[in-house]
Amino acid sequence: MNDSLPTGETLRAALAALLDGLPPTQAAQAVDRLIASYRGTTPTDAPILRDRSDVAAYAAYRMPATFEAVRSCLAALREAAPDWVPATHTDIGGGTGAASWAVAGAWDGPRTTVLDWSEPALALGRELAAASGIPALRAATWERARIGTSPAPAPTDLVTVSYVLKELTAGNRATVVDAAASAAQAVVIVEPGTPDGYDRVIEARDRLIAAGLSVAAPCPHDEACPIERGTDWCHFSARVSRSSLHRQVKGGSLSHEDEKFSYVVATRFATDPVTARVTRRPQIRKGQVMLELCTRDEGLERATVTKRHGALYRAARDTAWGDAWPPPEDE
């Protein structure tokens, strides 16, 4: 990744410049409605983002978090397939383009097409991309499409579907996942890190495997998820820096927040999944680190790494939620 590629800071700066003057009261009201929709359980057959005010509030409220979550997922794909570079990318339900910013930051040059059913979201996405100064984003194509019922996208190397499945009926969710599987060499699906978000990811994971793809991340295997449904859920966390605009529309005072998300990455090409992945924040105690792991061969496992493990103990102290275990140099 080079310095000309987009980062969270680049995105926040573009948002601040484009949304300067957004009335705080209007933005807060739109954010309240969007939060209710985001946390609700009823799918819709119409765009959630209805007009420019909705889209502006959404961009300030959700784009930085979506960008960081998708960026984490793409990092896991790059870890599993370090030599693979997509030439084309389709962002299904991409809205204002947060996932496309993440893709442009992961690889230099993929040709992106953003599909969404909200014309105001696409319009703002175009403006943000134009203001980014990033050639790949400025060259992106933005197309209106009814997600879940439109024809399958054209063949592409990479498909991203981020925070979209929740908005769809079960039938339309299946259509989107099947279309992504048939069109792409690699599929990245991201949902909120909630029990129902995890359920949607598992459903998508099952469909992707049935379509002939293999899981590259976060799971170390293609077998059934070892978590007993209803007792727990698999999710991860990404740190999101808040700009003053972000704090304004969300009514927060902290300089950061943690975005919880569930995801699956599946591919039609060979990858090297991790041996095990850390599925909870490591617990650091005096002289020991406790790691909750999903492993390739043993399912869920707790590992306790102590000082007597030497270098491995030092690595464990630096290991984060979502990382591979053991670290690559110790495998």
SEGUKE-524028 format. One record per residue (C-alpha): residue number from 1; x, y, z. Coordinates in nm, 3 decimals. Last residue first. Example, Ala and Ser with C-alpha at 12.3 -4.5 7.8 and 13.67 -1.06 7.14 Angstrom:
+-----+---------+---------+---------+
!   n !      px !      py !      pz !
+-----+---------+---------+---------+
!   2 !   1.367 !  -0.106 !   0.714 !
!   1 !   1.230 !  -0.450 !   0.780 !
+-----+---------+---------+---------+
//
This chain:
+-----+---------+---------+---------+
!   n !      px !      py !      pz !
+-----+---------+---------+---------+
! 331 !   0.389 !  -2.132 !   1.254 !
! 330 !   0.599 !  -1.886 !   1.456 !
! 329 !   0.680 !  -1.641 !   1.173 !
! 328 !   0.313 !  -1.634 !   1.072 !
! 327 !   0.187 !  -1.539 !   1.421 !
! 326 !   0.027 !  -1.839 !   1.593 !
! 325 !  -0.249 !  -1.749 !   1.569 !
! 324 !  -0.397 !  -1.518 !   1.309 !
! 323 !  -0.543 !  -1.189 !   1.427 !
! 322 !  -0.911 !  -1.112 !   1.479 !
! 321 !  -0.876 !  -0.976 !   1.833 !
! 320 !  -0.520 !  -0.854 !   1.871 !
! 319 !  -0.183 !  -1.019 !   1.935 !
! 318 !   0.091 !  -0.807 !   2.091 !
! 317 !   0.091 !  -0.989 !   2.425 !
! 316 !   0.072 !  -1.318 !   2.235 !
! 315 !   0.389 !  -1.234 !   2.044 !
! 314 !   0.579 !  -1.182 !   2.371 !
! 313 !   0.447 !  -1.517 !   2.495 !
! 312 !   0.553 !  -1.685 !   2.169 !
! 311 !   0.901 !  -1.540 !   2.210 !
! 310 !   0.941 !  -1.704 !   2.552 !
! 309 !   0.686 !  -1.983 !   2.610 !
! 308 !   0.788 !  -1.984 !   2.978 !
! 307 !   0.625 !  -1.646 !   3.009 !
! 306 !   0.283 !  -1.802 !   2.960 !
! 305 !   0.046 !  -1.865 !   2.669 !
! 304 !  -0.295 !  -2.002 !   2.757 !
! 303 !  -0.491 !  -2.134 !   2.460 !
! 302 !  -0.868 !  -2.172 !   2.459 !
! 301 !  -1.015 !  -2.380 !   2.176 !
! 300 !  -1.308 !  -2.377 !   1.939 !
! 299 !  -1.280 !  -2.629 !   1.656 !
! 298 !  -0.988 !  -2.871 !   1.683 !
! 297 !  -0.863 !  -2.900 !   1.324 !
! 296 !  -0.850 !  -2.555 !   1.166 !
! 295 !  -0.885 !  -2.361 !   1.489 !
! 294 !  -1.123 !  -2.096 !   1.621 !
! 293 !  -0.938 !  -1.944 !   1.915 !
! 292 !  -0.999 !  -1.773 !   2.248 !
! 291 !  -0.658 !  -1.659 !   2.373 !
! 290 !  -0.545 !  -1.626 !   2.733 !
! 289 !  -0.219 !  -1.438 !   2.794 !
! 288 !   0.007 !  -1.513 !   3.089 !
! 287 !   0.266 !  -1.369 !   3.328 !
! 286 !   0.029 !  -1.135 !   3.506 !
! 285 !  -0.292 !  -1.145 !   3.304 !
! 284 !  -0.370 !  -1.039 !   2.949 !
! 283 !  -0.707 !  -1.152 !   2.816 !
! 282 !  -0.704 !  -1.149 !   2.435 !
! 281 !  -1.009 !  -0.979 !   2.275 !
! 280 !  -1.218 !  -1.256 !   2.128 !
! 279 !  -1.210 !  -1.474 !   1.815 !
! 278 !  -0.834 !  -1.512 !   1.771 !
! 277 !  -0.791 !  -1.708 !   1.449 !
! 276 !  -0.631 !  -2.049 !   1.397 !
! 275 !  -0.414 !  -2.217 !   1.132 !
! 274 !  -0.473 !  -1.920 !   0.902 !
! 273 !  -0.614 !  -1.970 !   0.554 !
! 272 !  -0.372 !  -2.023 !   0.264 !
! 271 !  -0.566 !  -1.952 !  -0.053 !
! 270 !  -0.648 !  -2.142 !  -0.371 !
! 269 !  -0.884 !  -1.979 !  -0.616 !
! 268 !  -1.264 !  -1.967 !  -0.626 !
! 267 !  -1.275 !  -1.749 !  -0.316 !
! 266 !  -1.468 !  -1.686 !   0.006 !
! 265 !  -1.439 !  -1.405 !   0.261 !
! 264 !  -1.690 !  -1.405 !   0.547 !
! 263 !  -1.786 !  -1.131 !   0.789 !
! 262 !  -1.921 !  -1.025 !   1.126 !
! 261 !  -1.880 !  -0.668 !   1.250 !
! 260 !  -1.825 !  -0.457 !   1.562 !
! 259 !  -1.710 !  -0.099 !   1.505 !
! 258 !  -1.509 !   0.040 !   1.795 !
! 257 !  -1.524 !   0.414 !   1.854 !
! 256 !  -1.275 !   0.699 !   1.847 !
! 255 !  -1.205 !   1.058 !   1.955 !
! 254 !  -1.465 !   1.036 !   2.231 !
! 253 !  -1.727 !   1.310 !   2.267 !
! 252 !  -2.031 !   1.160 !   2.099 !
! 251 !  -2.351 !   1.315 !   1.962 !
! 250 !  -2.341 !   1.098 !   1.652 !
! 249 !  -2.378 !   1.384 !   1.401 !
! 248 !  -2.131 !   1.607 !   1.583 !
! 247 !  -1.879 !   1.336 !   1.669 !
! 246 !  -1.854 !   1.238 !   1.301 !
! 245 !  -1.820 !   1.601 !   1.196 !
! 244 !  -1.541 !   1.653 !   1.453 !
! 243 !  -1.368 !   1.348 !   1.305 !
! 242 !  -1.393 !   1.013 !   1.478 !
! 241 !  -1.123 !   0.748 !   1.451 !
! 240 !  -1.266 !   0.400 !   1.400 !
! 239 !  -1.110 !   0.094 !   1.566 !
! 238 !  -1.224 !  -0.233 !   1.407 !
! 237 !  -1.386 !  -0.520 !   1.597 !
! 236 !  -1.470 !  -0.883 !   1.529 !
! 235 !  -1.769 !  -1.114 !   1.536 !
! 234 !  -1.856 !  -1.479 !   1.581 !
! 233 !  -2.176 !  -1.544 !   1.775 !
! 232 !  -2.273 !  -1.710 !   2.100 !
! 231 !  -2.533 !  -1.944 !   2.249 !
! 230 !  -2.810 !  -1.916 !   1.989 !
! 229 !  -2.628 !  -2.120 !   1.729 !
! 228 !  -2.365 !  -2.348 !   1.878 !
! 227 !  -2.032 !  -2.214 !   1.756 !
! 226 !  -1.835 !  -2.477 !   1.566 !
! 225 !  -1.912 !  -2.315 !   1.228 !
! 224 !  -1.966 !  -2.598 !   0.981 !
! 223 !  -1.656 !  -2.703 !   0.788 !
! 222 !  -1.484 !  -2.487 !   0.528 !
! 221 !  -1.177 !  -2.421 !   0.745 !
! 220 !  -0.957 !  -2.160 !   0.917 !
! 219 !  -1.258 !  -1.925 !   0.943 !
! 218 !  -1.204 !  -1.549 !   0.905 !
! 217 !  -1.130 !  -1.585 !   0.624 !
! 216 !  -1.040 !  -1.779 !   0.306 !
! 215 !  -1.355 !  -1.991 !   0.284 !
! 214 !  -1.377 !  -2.199 !  -0.033 !
! 213 !  -1.615 !  -2.136 !  -0.324 !
! 212 !  -1.811 !  -2.408 !  -0.503 !
! 211 !  -2.165 !  -2.269 !  -0.497 !
! 210 !  -2.245 !  -2.476 !  -0.185 !
! 209 !  -1.952 !  -2.302 !  -0.012 !
! 208 !  -2.096 !  -1.961 !  -0.104 !
! 207 !  -2.444 !  -2.063 !   0.011 !
! 206 !  -2.317 !  -2.184 !   0.350 !
! 205 !  -2.116 !  -1.865 !   0.400 !
! 204 !  -2.423 !  -1.654 !   0.314 !
! 203 !  -2.629 !  -1.831 !   0.581 !
! 202 !  -2.339 !  -1.793 !   0.824 !
! 201 !  -2.316 !  -1.420 !   0.744 !
! 200 !  -2.690 !  -1.377 !   0.797 !
! 199 !  -2.670 !  -1.551 !   1.135 !
! 198 !  -2.371 !  -1.332 !   1.233 !
! 197 !  -2.577 !  -1.021 !   1.162 !
! 196 !  -2.859 !  -1.169 !   1.371 !
! 195 !  -2.626 !  -1.224 !   1.666 !
! 194 !  -2.470 !  -0.879 !   1.622 !
! 193 !  -2.143 !  -0.778 !   1.459 !
! 192 !  -2.314 !  -0.588 !   1.178 !
! 191 !  -2.272 !  -0.750 !   0.835 !
! 190 !  -1.984 !  -0.796 !   0.592 !
! 189 !  -1.965 !  -1.017 !   0.283 !
! 188 !  -1.646 !  -1.041 !   0.077 !
! 187 !  -1.657 !  -1.251 !  -0.239 !
! 186 !  -1.358 !  -1.358 !  -0.448 !
! 185 !  -1.345 !  -1.493 !  -0.805 !
! 184 !  -1.675 !  -1.324 !  -0.877 !
! 183 !  -1.994 !  -1.344 !  -1.084 !
! 182 !  -2.155 !  -1.673 !  -0.980 !
! 181 !  -2.086 !  -1.628 !  -0.609 !
! 180 !  -2.204 !  -1.267 !  -0.612 !
! 179 !  -2.527 !  -1.366 !  -0.786 !
! 178 !  -2.583 !  -1.647 !  -0.535 !
! 177 !  -2.527 !  -1.406 !  -0.245 !
! 176 !  -2.763 !  -1.145 !  -0.392 !
! 175 !  -3.036 !  -1.397 !  -0.474 !
! 174 !  -3.015 !  -1.556 !  -0.129 !
! 173 !  -3.055 !  -1.216 !   0.033 !
! 172 !  -3.349 !  -1.144 !  -0.197 !
! 171 !  -3.528 !  -1.454 !  -0.078 !
! 170 !  -3.460 !  -1.384 !   0.288 !
! 169 !  -3.589 !  -1.028 !   0.253 !
! 168 !  -3.332 !  -0.753 !   0.224 !
! 167 !  -3.204 !  -0.463 !   0.437 !
! 166 !  -2.998 !  -0.691 !   0.661 !
! 165 !  -2.816 !  -0.825 !   0.355 !
! 164 !  -2.662 !  -0.484 !   0.276 !
! 163 !  -2.408 !  -0.401 !   0.547 !
! 162 !  -2.123 !  -0.474 !   0.305 !
! 161 !  -2.151 !  -0.682 !  -0.010 !
! 160 !  -1.812 !  -0.675 !  -0.185 !
! 159 !  -1.748 !  -0.858 !  -0.512 !
! 158 !  -1.399 !  -0.919 !  -0.650 !
! 157 !  -1.265 !  -1.047 !  -0.982 !
! 156 !  -1.565 !  -0.957 !  -1.194 !
! 155 !  -1.819 !  -1.125 !  -1.421 !
! 154 !  -2.111 !  -0.892 !  -1.494 !
! 153 !  -2.362 !  -0.842 !  -1.216 !
! 152 !  -2.662 !  -1.073 !  -1.180 !
! 151 !  -2.987 !  -0.928 !  -1.313 !
! 150 !  -3.177 !  -0.696 !  -1.077 !
! 149 !  -3.399 !  -0.841 !  -0.802 !
! 148 !  -3.185 !  -0.851 !  -0.491 !
! 147 !  -3.054 !  -0.496 !  -0.515 !
! 146 !  -3.252 !  -0.278 !  -0.755 !
! 145 !  -2.975 !  -0.123 !  -0.961 !
! 144 !  -2.853 !   0.233 !  -1.020 !
! 143 !  -2.499 !   0.245 !  -1.151 !
! 142 !  -2.187 !   0.429 !  -1.035 !
! 141 !  -1.869 !   0.360 !  -1.237 !
! 140 !  -1.536 !   0.426 !  -1.067 !
! 139 !  -1.269 !   0.636 !  -1.244 !
! 138 !  -1.244 !   0.893 !  -0.964 !
! 137 !  -1.206 !   0.609 !  -0.718 !
! 136 !  -0.919 !   0.447 !  -0.909 !
! 135 !  -0.748 !   0.785 !  -0.964 !
! 134 !  -0.756 !   0.889 !  -0.595 !
! 133 !  -0.791 !   1.270 !  -0.565 !
! 132 !  -1.075 !   1.205 !  -0.322 !
! 131 !  -1.301 !   1.490 !  -0.435 !
! 130 !  -1.425 !   1.298 !  -0.740 !
! 129 !  -1.489 !   0.992 !  -0.524 !
! 128 !  -1.681 !   1.199 !  -0.271 !
! 127 !  -1.893 !   1.354 !  -0.546 !
! 126 !  -1.963 !   1.017 !  -0.708 !
! 125 !  -2.064 !   0.870 !  -0.372 !
! 124 !  -2.295 !   1.166 !  -0.315 !
! 123 !  -2.472 !   1.092 !  -0.644 !
! 122 !  -2.484 !   0.718 !  -0.576 !
! 121 !  -2.647 !   0.777 !  -0.239 !
! 120 !  -2.901 !   1.018 !  -0.392 !
! 119 !  -2.976 !   0.757 !  -0.665 !
! 118 !  -3.060 !   0.490 !  -0.409 !
! 117 !  -3.087 !   0.141 !  -0.568 !
! 116 !  -2.715 !   0.068 !  -0.549 !
! 115 !  -2.442 !  -0.080 !  -0.770 !
! 114 !  -2.085 !   0.052 !  -0.753 !
! 113 !  -1.849 !  -0.054 !  -1.033 !
! 112 !  -1.478 !  -0.048 !  -0.956 !
! 111 !  -1.174 !  -0.090 !  -1.179 !
! 110 !  -0.898 !  -0.217 !  -0.949 !
! 109 !  -0.593 !   0.019 !  -0.952 !
! 108 !  -0.365 !  -0.007 !  -0.652 !
! 107 !  -0.485 !  -0.266 !  -0.406 !
! 106 !  -0.597 !  -0.240 !  -0.041 !
! 105 !  -0.675 !   0.132 !  -0.032 !
! 104 !  -0.886 !   0.124 !  -0.348 !
! 103 !  -1.072 !  -0.171 !  -0.196 !
! 102 !  -1.140 !   0.026 !   0.123 !
! 101 !  -1.266 !   0.328 !  -0.074 !
! 100 !  -1.491 !   0.091 !  -0.269 !
!  99 !  -1.627 !  -0.045 !   0.058 !
!  98 !  -1.726 !   0.308 !   0.166 !
!  97 !  -1.891 !   0.383 !  -0.170 !
!  96 !  -2.187 !   0.613 !  -0.106 !
!  95 !  -2.432 !   0.326 !  -0.148 !
!  94 !  -2.240 !   0.007 !  -0.225 !
!  93 !  -2.543 !  -0.219 !  -0.253 !
!  92 !  -2.325 !  -0.455 !  -0.455 !
!  91 !  -1.968 !  -0.323 !  -0.488 !
!  90 !  -1.819 !  -0.475 !  -0.803 !
!  89 !  -1.441 !  -0.496 !  -0.839 !
!  88 !  -1.211 !  -0.550 !  -1.136 !
!  87 !  -0.835 !  -0.607 !  -1.168 !
!  86 !  -0.810 !  -0.800 !  -0.844 !
!  85 !  -0.460 !  -0.868 !  -0.706 !
!  84 !  -0.370 !  -1.212 !  -0.572 !
!  83 !  -0.013 !  -1.261 !  -0.449 !
!  82 !  -0.086 !  -1.224 !  -0.077 !
!  81 !  -0.378 !  -1.468 !  -0.079 !
!  80 !  -0.465 !  -1.554 !   0.284 !
!  79 !  -0.313 !  -1.236 !   0.428 !
!  78 !  -0.462 !  -1.028 !   0.147 !
!  77 !  -0.805 !  -1.176 !   0.226 !
!  76 !  -0.759 !  -1.096 !   0.597 !
!  75 !  -0.656 !  -0.739 !   0.507 !
!  74 !  -0.970 !  -0.717 !   0.292 !
!  73 !  -1.181 !  -0.801 !   0.596 !
!  72 !  -1.011 !  -0.534 !   0.807 !
!  71 !  -1.061 !  -0.277 !   0.529 !
!  70 !  -1.428 !  -0.372 !   0.516 !
!  69 !  -1.468 !  -0.291 !   0.887 !
!  68 !  -1.266 !   0.031 !   0.860 !
!  67 !  -1.464 !   0.160 !   0.560 !
!  66 !  -1.797 !   0.066 !   0.716 !
!  65 !  -1.707 !   0.262 !   1.030 !
!  64 !  -1.593 !   0.571 !   0.837 !
!  63 !  -1.901 !   0.558 !   0.609 !
!  62 !  -2.164 !   0.517 !   0.880 !
!  61 !  -2.252 !   0.847 !   1.054 !
!  60 !  -2.106 !   1.110 !   0.821 !
!  59 !  -2.215 !   0.927 !   0.506 !
!  58 !  -2.550 !   0.836 !   0.658 !
!  57 !  -2.622 !   1.196 !   0.750 !
!  56 !  -2.537 !   1.312 !   0.399 !
!  55 !  -2.745 !   1.033 !   0.246 !
!  54 !  -3.049 !   1.104 !   0.459 !
!  53 !  -3.027 !   1.477 !   0.384 !
!  52 !  -2.980 !   1.411 !   0.010 !
!  51 !  -3.291 !   1.195 !  -0.011 !
!  50 !  -3.437 !   0.850 !   0.058 !
!  49 !  -3.155 !   0.641 !   0.203 !
!  48 !  -3.338 !   0.333 !   0.330 !
!  47 !  -3.404 !   0.229 !  -0.030 !
!  46 !  -3.728 !   0.037 !  -0.079 !
!  45 !  -3.825 !  -0.330 !  -0.038 !
!  44 !  -3.740 !  -0.332 !   0.331 !
!  43 !  -3.629 !  -0.582 !   0.588 !
!  42 !  -3.774 !  -0.560 !   0.941 !
!  41 !  -3.538 !  -0.634 !   1.230 !
!  40 !  -3.438 !  -0.291 !   1.350 !
!  39 !  -3.092 !  -0.175 !   1.451 !
!  38 !  -3.003 !  -0.012 !   1.117 !
!  37 !  -3.358 !   0.124 !   1.073 !
!  36 !  -3.359 !   0.284 !   1.417 !
!  35 !  -3.005 !   0.413 !   1.359 !
!  34 !  -3.116 !   0.561 !   1.026 !
!  33 !  -3.403 !   0.744 !   1.191 !
!  32 !  -3.178 !   0.888 !   1.462 !
!  31 !  -2.918 !   0.982 !   1.198 !
!  30 !  -3.178 !   1.176 !   0.999 !
!  29 !  -3.280 !   1.369 !   1.308 !
!  28 !  -2.916 !   1.441 !   1.398 !
!  27 !  -2.839 !   1.564 !   1.046 !
!  26 !  -3.134 !   1.802 !   1.047 !
!  25 !  -3.034 !   1.938 !   1.385 !
!  24 !  -2.665 !   1.973 !   1.289 !
!  23 !  -2.734 !   2.156 !   0.960 !
!  22 !  -2.475 !   2.024 !   0.706 !
!  21 !  -2.254 !   2.328 !   0.644 !
!  20 !  -1.945 !   2.132 !   0.542 !
!  19 !  -2.060 !   1.799 !   0.400 !
!  18 !  -1.819 !   1.785 !   0.106 !
!  17 !  -1.512 !   1.908 !   0.290 !
!  16 !  -1.574 !   1.703 !   0.604 !
!  15 !  -1.649 !   1.390 !   0.403 !
!  14 !  -1.332 !   1.426 !   0.196 !
!  13 !  -1.124 !   1.477 !   0.511 !
!  12 !  -1.279 !   1.176 !   0.680 !
!  11 !  -1.207 !   0.962 !   0.374 !
!  10 !  -0.843 !   1.067 !   0.355 !
!   9 !  -0.802 !   1.002 !   0.730 !
!   8 !  -0.950 !   0.654 !   0.693 !
!   7 !  -0.694 !   0.587 !   0.423 !
!   6 !  -0.701 !   0.618 !   0.046 !
!   5 !  -0.401 !   0.524 !  -0.170 !
!   4 !  -0.139 !   0.781 !  -0.266 !
!   3 !   0.084 !   0.690 !   0.032 !
!   2 !   0.148 !   0.339 !  -0.095 !
!   1 !   0.000 !   0.000 !   0.000 !
+-----+---------+---------+---------+
//
